[in-house]
Amino acid sequence: MGQHSVYEIVDTSDLADLIGVVFAPAALPVFTADRADLFSSRSVALDQLWGGQAHMLRDTLQEISSPQQKLRMLENFLLVNFRRRMEHRRFSVHPAVEFALRRFGQAPAVATVSGMAKGTGWSERRFSQIFREQVGFGPKVWCRIQRFQRAMRQMQACLEIPWAELAVECGFYDQAHLANEFRAFSGIDASTYTAMRDRLWQNHVRVE
């Protein structure tokens, strides 16, 4: 499952085990040998990407009972099989993207795509293209997701912040903007999320 800009409902009724990896921004091309945006909002079988290696990984994981050992085995598999790509210049993060990710992370509320493009020396169109190919989303969508994630972290931390204040602190225009974006990305409203936060992961909500 590639990066998504909208919520996804995962049917776990026929799943015995579920394991996942969250890659650092712009790291996905190392493991797919292709542009990150080709996997955005898509689900692709690992067999299509890794062939026999995917079968070997799946069989090995099924033989391990401990969740901790499964995670260590998966991490070791990725490090061993993709180390050369990690070190290969072809898969290195473009300096403009690296610069933008750092700046967006420092000030997502005030950083603009046009200003970022100017800072990298690229045209806005070319900068957006490179960013999308390496990160998976265009810079505008990326910044929207970062604002949403920041708001969720505040809520998950059980910080009792008034909605209007939380909206401003996380870079939204106002409380209505926060409410609309939260529902667009999660499928539920912010109040429902905070009411459930003691029994969920930050990015996962149980659907009855």
Secondary structure, DSSP 8 states (H G I E B T S, - for coil): ----SS------TT-S--------TT-HHHHHSS-GGGGTT----HHHHHTHHHHHHHHHHHH---HHHHHHHHHHHHHHHHHHHHH-GGGS--HHHHHHHHHHHH-TTT--HHHHHHHHTS-HHHHHHHHHHHHSS-HHHHHHHHHHHHHHHHHHTT----HHHHHHHTT-SSHHHHHHHHHHHHSS-HHHHHHHGGGSBTTB----
